[in-house]
Amino acid sequence: MSSGTFEATLWPSLIVPLNVVRSAYGSVNGRFFPYRQIITEAVFSIEEDTCLPSVELIERAFELWCQNPERLISLSDQSIWNLFDNNQSFSASFSSVFFHKVSDFKELQ
């Protein structure tokens, strides 16, 4: 395990390899680049300024990804309730997300 900017003690014991790969690119989308160091099918990507999700949430998101490996599985959602017209809306956030390592990089940009 390489520590990157995250402390190894923040992560639970896992039965799969865990490597922290810092993006070599200047944009946020650089974290979706297909790095050669990634040997697992599942990739969990998290922005540096994002709070680490709970172990339970990570496990549930991973299980959902295993059932839908062709999809991006975001661990954060945003729900907004508009008091003016009494409607609720949702928006996607990909600050922490599971995806397949062979996802088309151009699609994710």
C-alpha positions as CSV (number, residue, x, y, z in Angstrom):
1,M,0.0,0.0,0.0
2,S,1.3,3.4,-0.8
3,S,0.2,6.1,1.6
4,G,-0.2,9.0,-0.9
5,T,-1.9,11.8,1.0
6,F,-4.1,9.5,3.0
7,E,-3.0,7.8,6.2
8,A,-3.1,4.0,6.0
9,T,-4.8,3.9,9.4
10,L,-7.9,5.6,7.9
11,W,-8.7,2.5,5.8
12,P,-10.1,-0.7,7.2
13,S,-8.5,-4.1,6.6
14,L,-9.4,-5.1,3.1
15,I,-9.3,-8.4,1.2
16,V,-8.5,-6.6,-2.0
17,P,-5.3,-4.6,-2.8
18,L,-5.4,-0.9,-1.9
19,N,-3.2,1.5,-3.7
20,V,-3.4,5.3,-3.5
21,V,-2.5,6.8,-6.8
22,R,-2.3,10.6,-7.0
23,S,-3.4,12.1,-10.2
24,A,-0.5,13.2,-12.4
25,Y,-2.8,15.6,-14.2
26,G,-3.8,19.1,-13.3
27,S,-7.6,18.6,-13.6
28,V,-10.1,16.8,-11.4
29,N,-10.8,14.4,-14.4
30,G,-7.2,13.2,-14.1
31,R,-8.4,10.8,-11.3
32,F,-10.4,8.9,-14.0
33,F,-7.3,8.2,-16.1
34,P,-6.6,4.5,-16.6
35,Y,-3.3,4.3,-14.6
36,R,-1.2,1.2,-15.2
37,Q,-0.7,0.7,-11.5
38,I,-4.4,-0.2,-11.1
39,I,-4.7,-4.0,-11.2
40,T,-8.2,-4.5,-9.9
41,E,-11.4,-4.1,-12.0
42,A,-13.0,-1.8,-9.4
43,V,-11.6,1.6,-8.9
44,F,-12.6,3.8,-6.0
45,S,-11.8,7.4,-6.6
46,I,-12.1,10.2,-4.1
47,E,-11.2,13.9,-4.4
48,E,-8.6,15.0,-1.9
49,D,-10.9,17.6,-0.3
50,T,-13.7,15.1,0.3
51,C,-14.5,13.7,3.7
52,L,-13.9,10.0,3.8
53,P,-17.2,8.1,3.7
54,S,-18.0,5.5,6.3
55,V,-16.9,1.9,5.9
56,E,-20.5,0.8,5.6
57,L,-21.2,3.2,2.8
58,I,-18.1,2.2,0.9
59,E,-19.0,-1.5,1.3
60,R,-22.6,-0.9,0.1
61,A,-21.4,1.1,-2.8
62,F,-18.9,-1.6,-3.8
63,E,-21.6,-4.3,-3.6
64,L,-23.8,-2.1,-5.8
65,W,-20.9,-1.6,-8.3
66,C,-20.3,-5.4,-8.3
67,Q,-23.9,-5.8,-9.5
68,N,-23.5,-3.0,-12.1
69,P,-19.9,-2.8,-13.1
70,E,-20.7,-0.8,-16.2
71,R,-22.0,2.1,-14.1
72,L,-20.5,4.9,-12.1
73,I,-21.5,4.4,-8.5
74,S,-21.3,7.7,-6.5
75,L,-21.1,7.6,-2.7
76,S,-22.5,11.0,-2.4
77,D,-25.8,12.4,-3.5
78,Q,-27.2,15.8,-3.3
79,S,-30.8,16.5,-2.6
80,I,-32.2,20.0,-2.7
81,W,-35.6,21.0,-1.4
82,N,-36.9,24.2,-3.1
83,L,-39.1,25.9,-0.5
84,F,-40.4,28.4,-3.1
85,D,-42.2,25.9,-5.3
86,N,-42.1,22.9,-2.9
87,N,-40.1,20.6,-5.2
88,Q,-37.2,18.4,-4.6
89,S,-34.4,18.0,-7.1
90,F,-31.3,15.8,-7.2
91,S,-27.9,16.3,-8.7
92,A,-25.0,13.9,-9.1
93,S,-21.7,14.3,-7.4
94,F,-18.6,12.3,-8.3
95,S,-16.4,13.4,-5.5
96,S,-16.2,9.8,-4.4
97,V,-17.1,7.1,-6.9
98,F,-16.6,3.5,-7.9
99,F,-16.0,2.7,-11.6
100,H,-14.6,0.0,-13.8
101,K,-10.9,0.4,-14.7
102,V,-11.6,0.0,-18.4
103,S,-14.2,2.7,-18.6
104,D,-13.7,4.9,-21.5
105,F,-11.7,7.9,-20.2
106,K,-13.1,10.2,-22.8
107,E,-16.6,9.3,-21.7
108,L,-15.8,10.4,-18.1
109,Q,-14.4,13.8,-19.0
